[in-house]
Amino acid sequence: MADIETARVPEDISGRPRRMPVGGITWRHTFRALRHRNYRLFFWGQLVSLMGTWMQQTAMSWFVYEITNSKLLLGAVAAVGSAPMMLFSIWGGSLADLYPKRSIIVATQTAQMICAFLLAAGAWAGFATPLFIIIIAALNGVAMGFDMPARQAFTVEMTSREDLLNAISLNSSIVNGARVVGPSIAGLMIGAVGVATCFSLNGVTFVAVIAGLLMMRLPPFERPAGAVSAREHAWNGIIYSIKHQRVRTVLLLFLAVGVFGWSYAVLMPAFARDVLGRGANGYGVLMSSSGIGAFVGALMVATYGHLFTPRRLALGGVWLFSIALFAFSLSRNFYLAFAFLLVAGFGMLLFFSTSNTVLQTIVPDEMRGRVMGVWSLVFGAMIPLGSLEAGALAHWLGTPFALGFGAIICAVAAFVTLLVIRRREATSEH
């Protein structure tokens, strides 16, 4: 990997100095975080594992809709799968600041692997009722509640502060690269070999990420000295996130966009089958289209993200997503729908990747796990809230209305956020 010339520049959000590449930026610099051996191991393990995760998610949604024919249950399963993250992510964030993050991630990935094999067994043996699927989704959600804050805060330990934006963008690229491949494979496999195979293959893919984690060479972990209780330690992270103005602004917009925008994926089986008249294959292709857009967006942010202010990337991403999602809700042509979802995925990635990076760069190292725990709490809250909101609206007023309504709310939330930021800046100048 070529050496990159860097210069210290003021951080436009945190007021703290940071380093950034100077001179010519090329696509060769897109993967500069892979210079770090530990991050390379994590990167390739995650790529394999996430393909399985998206395969399972796609197959599970289709399976639930097939056996129940209920949009409301479609939303309920997604909600139950994420709700435990709300209960456990704050505790998970606190543990990530107190214990080795790698050990936490190995344990959570093993738990998710077991859940995948249980789901496969249930589908094969025929005892995978909606209640069984909901229980497995809930257990998976508990594991994710501990996994997400530790994994987010672990990124800077695998790389460096200079390469953090690049690493987070590359993380997004593998999540969304997997979103392209996983649903497409699932769409083909559901018809050919059934959903159980999708679930069992997901279980096997966890071996790659666990092996990568165990192969890492990390310095000995030093537990932070401090006499505060576990409850107070976790509570301090919540207080910090509420009192810190910039952290609070990012989290509130993240919640609004997550609840009213991100929930579009929950309604995709209904939109594919009932509005566009497509089967499992068409549904898989639609899920992949937003993934393609997000994948391209992640690579663009990894390469050129530092050239733009985070505000422009984040708010511009929300508005681009909102326009594309609104157009998608009106489309009745499969190819047009595909194109609009592609743009929506690109816009959503700009916002998600930038907001995550901003949070990790404006907080002190000793608080990062707990702040990412609050971020995971918001992430965990937005999926069940959004899934239930979207499922209920689609049930009563139709799937296209639910999608269009969500798009409008996201655009308004970004506009309100811009007004709040400008007012804060005007106040600080006086």
Sequence and secondary structure as in RCSB ss.txt:
>XXXX:A:sequence
MADIETARVPEDISGRPRRMPVGGITWRHTFRALRHRNYRLFFWGQLVSLMGTWMQQTAMSWFVYEITNSKLLLG
AVAAVGSAPMMLFSIWGGSLADLYPKRSIIVATQTAQMICAFLLAAGAWAGFATPLFIIIIAALNGVAMGFDMPA
RQAFTVEMTSREDLLNAISLNSSIVNGARVVGPSIAGLMIGAVGVATCFSLNGVTFVAVIAGLLMMRLPPFERPA
GAVSAREHAWNGIIYSIKHQRVRTVLLLFLAVGVFGWSYAVLMPAFARDVLGRGANGYGVLMSSSGIGAFVGALM
VATYGHLFTPRRLALGGVWLFSIALFAFSLSRNFYLAFAFLLVAGFGMLLFFSTSNTVLQTIVPDEMRGRVMGVW
SLVFGAMIPLGSLEAGALAHWLGTPFALGFGAIICAVAAFVTLLVIRRREATSEH
>XXXX:A:secstr
     EEEEE TTTSSEEEEE S   GGGGGGGGGSHHHHHHHHHHHHHHHHHHHHHHHHHHHHHHHH  HHHHH
HHHHHHHHHHHHHHHHHHHHHHHS HHHHHHHHHHHHHHHHHHHHHHHHHT   HHHHHHHHHHHHHHHHHHHHH
HHHHHHHHS STTHHHHHHHHHHHHHHHHHHHHHHHHHHHHHT HHHHHHHHHHHHHHHHHHHHH          
    HHHHHHHHHHHHHHSHHHHHHHHHHHHHHHHTGGGGGGHHHIIIIIS   HHHHHHHHHHHHHHHHHHHHH
HHHHGGGS HHHHHHHHHHHHHHHHHHHHH  SHHHHHHHHHHHHHHHHHHHHHHHHHHHHHS GGGHHHHHHHH
HHHHHHHHHHHHHHHHHHHHHH HHHHHHHHHHHHHHHHHHHHHHHHHHHHHHH 
